[in-house]
Amino acid sequence: MTSQSDLISERYGRSKKRSGRERMLWSALAAALLTTFLIWAVSVTIEGANKVTSQDLAYVIMGPNQAKVKFEVTKPQNVDVICAVKVLNSGFAIVGYREIKIAASPEKVVTLETLVNTSELGVTGLVDSCWRK
């Protein structure tokens, strides 16, 4: 009489036993992939914490020669930051440009308002970009 496991083996076939070397190779590969992922996740988290971002709050076109732009900057604490502020005309050409230096301070979020001289009438004012000094 044949045993139950023999009947199952005849019907479905025997599973291939993995060698110790093959299991170790797969384990090492999985460990390497996990380590790579963790290093990537930590670097993305650190980079995000040190990122400088800006948000436009308001603008006022004061005439053909000047505009006022109000914006907010989120930055790492105690870091100098420079922001480029633009005024654009109806054709999206730059008619005013100014770089604003934000001195290092313990605040993470800073709200600023600046005047930008223009060469012709602008229709919008905005922060183009901000970067660490």
Backbone as CSV, one residue per row, in Angstrom:
resi,resn,N_x,N_y,N_z,CA_x,CA_y,CA_z,C_x,C_y,C_z
1,MET,0.834,-1.169,0.000,0.000,0.000,0.000,0.887,1.244,0.000
2,THR,0.505,2.234,-0.762,1.307,3.445,-0.856,0.822,4.456,0.182
3,SER,1.739,5.260,0.644,1.402,6.251,1.669,0.710,7.455,1.028
4,GLN,0.100,8.255,1.889,-0.607,9.464,1.432,0.346,10.415,0.716
5,SER,1.561,10.621,1.258,2.504,11.541,0.638,2.963,11.041,-0.727
6,ASP,3.044,9.707,-0.902,3.406,9.171,-2.215,2.316,9.448,-3.237
7,LEU,1.061,9.312,-2.823,-0.053,9.586,-3.740,-0.054,11.074,-4.149
8,ILE,0.174,11.964,-3.207,0.209,13.395,-3.513,1.382,13.699,-4.425
9,SER,2.533,13.057,-4.174,3.710,13.284,-5.006,3.463,12.821,-6.432
10,GLU,2.755,11.676,-6.606,2.459,11.185,-7.945,1.530,12.144,-8.686
11,ARG,0.562,12.685,-7.966,-0.414,13.549,-8.609,0.167,14.929,-8.958
12,TYR,0.853,15.540,-8.006,1.311,16.926,-8.189,2.810,17.073,-8.431
13,GLY,3.560,16.049,-8.232,4.997,16.118,-8.420,5.700,16.560,-7.131
14,ARG,6.935,16.249,-7.047,7.721,16.626,-5.863,8.255,18.046,-6.031
15,SER,8.275,18.782,-4.908,8.862,20.119,-4.967,10.373,19.981,-4.886
16,LYS,11.029,20.858,-5.602,12.484,20.822,-5.656,13.046,21.402,-4.364
17,LYS,13.892,20.683,-3.704,14.530,21.166,-2.488,15.601,22.177,-2.871
18,ARG,15.619,23.312,-2.195,16.617,24.336,-2.456,17.871,24.007,-1.655
19,SER,18.981,24.235,-2.301,20.245,23.990,-1.609,20.508,25.133,-0.629
20,GLY,21.323,24.887,0.352,21.667,25.909,1.338,22.347,27.092,0.677
21,ARG,23.146,26.833,-0.328,23.846,27.905,-1.036,22.859,28.805,-1.778
22,GLU,21.862,28.207,-2.415,20.867,28.986,-3.156,20.018,29.835,-2.203
23,ARG,19.621,29.259,-1.063,18.859,30.030,-0.068,19.684,31.195,0.465
24,MET,20.961,30.979,0.689,21.828,32.034,1.192,21.988,33.141,0.157
25,LEU,22.084,32.777,-1.111,22.193,33.763,-2.186,20.944,34.635,-2.241
26,TRP,19.759,34.040,-2.190,18.517,34.803,-2.210,18.378,35.688,-0.965
27,SER,18.788,35.179,0.174,18.739,35.975,1.409,19.674,37.174,1.320
28,ALA,20.865,36.984,0.777,21.826,38.077,0.629,21.293,39.123,-0.351
29,LEU,20.684,38.684,-1.435,20.101,39.603,-2.409,18.968,40.418,-1.780
30,ALA,18.108,39.768,-1.015,17.014,40.472,-0.342,17.560,41.483,0.666
31,ALA,18.594,41.110,1.399,19.196,42.017,2.380,19.823,43.222,1.679
32,ALA,20.482,43.007,0.549,21.097,44.101,-0.197,20.024,45.062,-0.730
33,LEU,18.933,44.518,-1.254,17.847,45.364,-1.746,17.198,46.151,-0.615
34,LEU,16.994,45.545,0.531,16.422,46.230,1.677,17.341,47.342,2.158
35,THR,18.635,47.085,2.213,19.599,48.108,2.629,19.606,49.278,1.654
36,THR,19.581,48.993,0.370,19.548,50.047,-0.648,18.297,50.900,-0.496
37,PHE,17.162,50.264,-0.284,15.911,51.000,-0.098,15.970,51.885,1.145
38,LEU,16.480,51.385,2.242,16.568,52.172,3.472,17.488,53.378,3.307
39,ILE,18.616,53.206,2.632,19.532,54.327,2.378,18.832,55.387,1.525
40,TRP,18.118,54.963,0.501,17.381,55.897,-0.351,16.307,56.636,0.455
41,ALA,15.546,55.940,1.286,14.480,56.556,2.071,15.035,57.597,3.044
42,VAL,16.148,57.294,3.685,16.754,58.241,4.618,17.256,59.472,3.876
43,SER,17.886,59.289,2.714,18.396,60.443,1.969,17.263,61.336,1.475
44,VAL,16.151,60.770,1.049,14.997,61.569,0.601,14.403,62.335,1.781
45,THR,14.339,61.717,2.934,13.797,62.379,4.123,14.681,63.549,4.546
46,ILE,15.984,63.355,4.549,16.915,64.428,4.936,16.853,65.562,3.925
47,GLU,16.807,65.234,2.644,16.736,66.270,1.608,15.454,67.082,1.724
48,GLY,14.341,66.429,2.025,13.066,67.129,2.181,13.068,68.071,3.371
49,ALA,13.768,67.703,4.430,13.823,68.557,5.623,14.650,69.816,5.367
50,ASN,15.595,69.764,4.450,16.463,70.905,4.157,16.010,71.697,2.939
51,LYS,14.860,71.410,2.418,14.376,72.039,1.198,13.844,73.447,1.474
52,VAL,14.049,74.340,0.529,13.528,75.704,0.604,12.348,75.802,-0.363
53,THR,11.188,76.233,0.148,10.005,76.388,-0.698,9.411,77.782,-0.494
54,SER,8.656,78.217,-1.478,8.010,79.524,-1.378,6.568,79.420,-1.828
55,GLN,5.753,80.372,-1.354,4.356,80.439,-1.763,3.992,81.901,-1.959
56,ASP,3.427,82.205,-3.113,2.975,83.568,-3.392,1.711,83.837,-2.579
57,LEU,1.669,84.994,-1.937,0.495,85.359,-1.144,-0.327,86.455,-1.817
58,ALA,0.345,87.487,-2.338,-0.387,88.598,-2.963,0.562,89.428,-3.810
59,TYR,-0.029,90.221,-4.708,0.755,91.202,-5.458,-0.141,92.400,-5.742
60,VAL,0.500,93.551,-5.859,-0.221,94.780,-6.206,0.594,95.471,-7.287
61,ILE,-0.031,95.738,-8.424,0.621,96.508,-9.480,0.380,97.972,-9.134
62,MET,1.436,98.670,-8.783,1.312,100.043,-8.292,1.374,101.069,-9.419
63,GLY,1.673,100.632,-10.606,1.765,101.528,-11.753,2.696,100.922,-12.786
64,PRO,3.023,101.674,-13.820,3.879,101.128,-14.873,5.346,100.976,-14.441
65,ASN,5.703,101.503,-13.289,7.109,101.461,-12.869,7.379,100.641,-11.614
66,GLN,6.334,100.082,-10.980,6.583,99.374,-9.728,5.440,98.422,-9.382
67,ALA,5.823,97.320,-8.699,4.847,96.356,-8.190,5.294,95.909,-6.803
68,LYS,4.337,95.500,-5.995,4.626,94.995,-4.656,4.233,93.518,-4.632
69,VAL,5.138,92.663,-4.132,4.886,91.225,-4.080,5.034,90.759,-2.639
70,LYS,4.048,90.011,-2.159,4.082,89.437,-0.811,4.166,87.924,-0.960
71,PHE,5.078,87.316,-0.205,5.270,85.878,-0.310,5.746,85.303,1.009
72,GLU,5.694,83.990,1.079,6.090,83.260,2.283,7.157,82.239,1.901
73,VAL,8.188,82.129,2.713,9.287,81.190,2.451,9.392,80.226,3.621
74,THR,9.437,78.938,3.310,9.693,77.906,4.310,11.113,77.415,4.084
75,LYS,11.940,77.493,5.143,13.366,77.200,5.002,13.867,76.503,6.258
76,PRO,15.034,75.879,6.183,15.638,75.340,7.403,16.006,76.487,8.345
77,GLN,16.000,76.215,9.620,16.352,77.245,10.598,17.817,77.627,10.466
78,ASN,18.100,78.907,10.753,19.464,79.446,10.763,20.207,79.248,9.450
79,VAL,19.512,79.453,8.343,20.103,79.321,7.010,19.771,80.580,6.214
80,ASP,20.774,81.147,5.523,20.546,82.271,4.624,19.905,81.763,3.336
81,VAL,18.925,82.512,2.845,18.194,82.113,1.633,18.103,83.326,0.716
82,ILE,18.119,83.080,-0.588,17.907,84.124,-1.592,16.704,83.708,-2.439
83,CYS,15.798,84.672,-2.672,14.623,84.416,-3.499,14.606,85.375,-4.690
84,ALA,14.263,84.848,-5.849,14.124,85.654,-7.063,12.651,85.987,-7.249
85,VAL,12.353,87.286,-7.277,10.977,87.757,-7.440,10.852,88.378,-8.828
86,LYS,9.796,88.005,-9.559,9.577,88.497,-10.918,8.238,89.219,-11.026
87,VAL,8.205,90.168,-11.945,6.943,90.786,-12.365,6.840,90.527,-13.865
88,LEU,5.684,90.031,-14.300,5.469,89.680,-15.703,4.417,90.586,-16.321
89,ASN,4.534,90.804,-17.646,3.509,91.563,-18.359,2.480,90.600,-18.951
90,SER,1.547,91.125,-19.727,0.471,90.292,-20.275,0.973,89.246,-21.259
91,GLY,2.160,89.452,-21.828,2.755,88.466,-22.734,3.692,87.507,-22.018
92,PHE,3.672,87.508,-20.688,4.510,86.660,-19.830,5.991,86.988,-19.929
93,ALA,6.327,88.165,-20.417,7.727,88.602,-20.443,8.057,89.196,-19.071
94,ILE,9.302,89.041,-18.667,9.744,89.596,-17.386,9.973,91.091,-17.561
95,VAL,9.228,91.887,-16.778,9.388,93.338,-16.844,9.982,93.888,-15.539
96,GLY,10.174,93.025,-14.556,10.803,93.418,-13.299,11.390,92.198,-12.620
97,TYR,12.563,92.383,-12.001,13.248,91.255,-11.355,14.012,91.785,-10.149
98,ARG,13.967,91.041,-9.059,14.724,91.423,-7.878,15.043,90.177,-7.064
99,GLU,16.282,90.118,-6.559,16.673,89.032,-5.659,16.636,89.559,-4.233
100,ILE,15.985,88.822,-3.359,15.817,89.208,-1.964,16.612,88.240,-1.100
101,LYS,17.471,88.786,-0.238,18.236,87.954,0.698,17.462,87.872,2.008
102,ILE,17.281,86.655,2.483,16.618,86.419,3.762,17.686,85.930,4.726
103,ALA,17.954,86.724,5.744,19.014,86.393,6.699,18.620,85.180,7.539
104,ALA,19.639,84.480,8.006,19.420,83.312,8.855,18.661,83.723,10.107
105,SER,17.687,82.909,10.483,16.897,83.187,11.678,16.364,81.864,12.221
106,PRO,15.922,81.845,13.468,15.402,80.600,14.026,14.023,80.221,13.473
107,GLU,13.350,81.148,12.780,12.030,80.835,12.222,12.166,79.968,10.972
108,LYS,11.255,79.025,10.839,11.229,78.195,9.634,10.406,78.852,8.527
109,VAL,9.379,79.592,8.904,8.494,80.240,7.923,8.621,81.747,8.072
110,VAL,8.936,82.422,6.970,9.131,83.869,6.959,8.196,84.466,5.911
111,THR,7.474,85.523,6.282,6.606,86.233,5.341,7.266,87.555,4.984
112,LEU,7.377,87.839,3.694,8.056,89.044,3.214,7.190,89.784,2.212
113,GLU,7.462,91.081,2.104,6.824,91.926,1.103,7.924,92.792,0.508
114,THR,7.983,92.860,-0.821,9.048,93.625,-1.463,8.512,94.430,-2.642
115,LEU,9.167,95.532,-2.911,8.852,96.357,-4.079,9.793,95.956,-5.210
116,VAL,9.251,95.835,-6.409,10.043,95.485,-7.595,9.827,96.579,-8.633
117,ASN,10.910,97.197,-9.068,10.825,98.193,-10.133,10.593,97.487,-11.456
118,THR,9.779,98.105,-12.320,9.437,97.483,-13.601,9.745,98.437,-14.752
119,SER,9.948,97.854,-15.921,10.241,98.652,-17.109,8.967,99.032,-17.876
120,GLU,7.876,98.326,-17.598,6.569,98.646,-18.172,5.505,98.070,-17.250
121,LEU,4.268,98.275,-17.566,3.170,97.829,-16.718,3.151,96.299,-16.622
122,GLY,3.195,95.800,-15.417,3.100,94.366,-15.181,1.671,93.958,-14.904
123,VAL,1.416,92.657,-14.981,0.082,92.144,-14.676,0.105,91.132,-13.535
124,THR,1.279,90.652,-13.170,1.382,89.714,-12.065,2.776,89.783,-11.444
125,GLY,2.844,89.433,-10.175,4.119,89.356,-9.470,4.196,88.033,-8.750
126,LEU,5.365,87.418,-8.777,5.505,86.091,-8.183,6.943,85.801,-7.807
127,VAL,7.113,84.775,-6.972,8.456,84.292,-6.629,8.806,83.219,-7.639
128,ASP,9.916,83.403,-8.336,10.351,82.435,-9.330,10.968,81.219,-8.653
129,SER,11.919,81.466,-7.728,12.553,80.360,-7.011,13.295,80.911,-5.796
130,CYS,13.598,80.011,-4.865,14.385,80.338,-3.686,15.448,79.261,-3.523
131,TRP,16.610,79.659,-3.016,17.709,78.714,-2.831,18.544,79.125,-1.635
132,ARG,19.287,78.141,-1.130,20.190,78.402,-0.017,21.380,79.197,-0.514
133,LYS,21.843,80.125,0.316,23.001,80.921,-0.058,24.267,80.132,0.184
